[in-house]
Amino acid sequence: MADRSALGMIGLLFGAATLFVMMMGAVVVAGHLSGKAPIEDGFAVVQSAGQR
């Protein structure tokens, strides 16, 4: 059987990693919504009339 304290430490590690990824995702989304993060790279997209 596995050691309960080791499993608790692994669970804590995975929980902390999950929390970190969720927080970074929220920061990125908030940056895009507020307009501070550049969504476009400055290149104009050319679309021909036949593709509409």
VMD Tcl script that draws the C-alpha trace (Angstrom):
set ca {
  {0.00 0.00 0.00}
  {1.04 3.56 -0.61}
  {2.01 5.88 2.19}
  {-0.86 8.25 3.01}
  {1.41 11.21 3.71}
  {3.19 10.78 0.36}
  {-0.17 10.65 -1.43}
  {-1.21 13.79 0.43}
  {1.94 15.59 -0.73}
  {1.34 14.49 -4.34}
  {-2.25 15.69 -4.11}
  {-1.10 19.02 -2.71}
  {1.43 19.36 -5.55}
  {-1.17 18.63 -8.22}
  {-3.65 20.97 -6.54}
  {-1.12 23.80 -6.45}
  {-0.20 23.24 -10.11}
  {-3.87 23.25 -11.09}
  {-4.50 26.46 -9.16}
  {-1.48 28.11 -10.81}
  {-2.63 27.18 -14.32}
  {-6.18 28.38 -13.63}
  {-4.92 31.71 -12.27}
  {-2.61 32.28 -15.25}
  {-5.49 31.50 -17.60}
  {-7.66 34.03 -15.79}
  {-4.91 36.67 -16.06}
  {-4.55 36.06 -19.81}
  {-8.31 36.21 -20.42}
  {-8.65 39.36 -18.30}
  {-5.82 40.96 -20.27}
  {-7.51 40.18 -23.55}
  {-10.88 41.44 -22.34}
  {-9.48 44.72 -21.06}
  {-7.64 45.33 -24.32}
  {-4.18 45.48 -22.79}
  {-2.96 42.30 -24.44}
  {-2.41 42.52 -28.20}
  {-4.71 39.99 -29.82}
  {-3.67 40.90 -33.34}
  {-0.12 41.12 -34.57}
  {-0.68 44.15 -36.80}
  {-1.05 42.33 -40.10}
  {-4.11 43.16 -42.15}
  {-6.16 40.18 -43.25}
  {-7.10 40.45 -46.90}
  {-10.27 38.67 -47.89}
  {-11.44 38.57 -51.47}
  {-15.05 39.26 -52.33}
  {-15.46 35.69 -53.61}
  {-14.79 34.19 -50.18}
  {-17.65 36.00 -48.44}
}
mol new
graphics top color blue
foreach p $ca { graphics top sphere $p radius 0.5 }
foreach p [lrange $ca 0 end-1] q [lrange $ca 1 end] { graphics top cylinder $p $q radius 0.2 }
display resetview
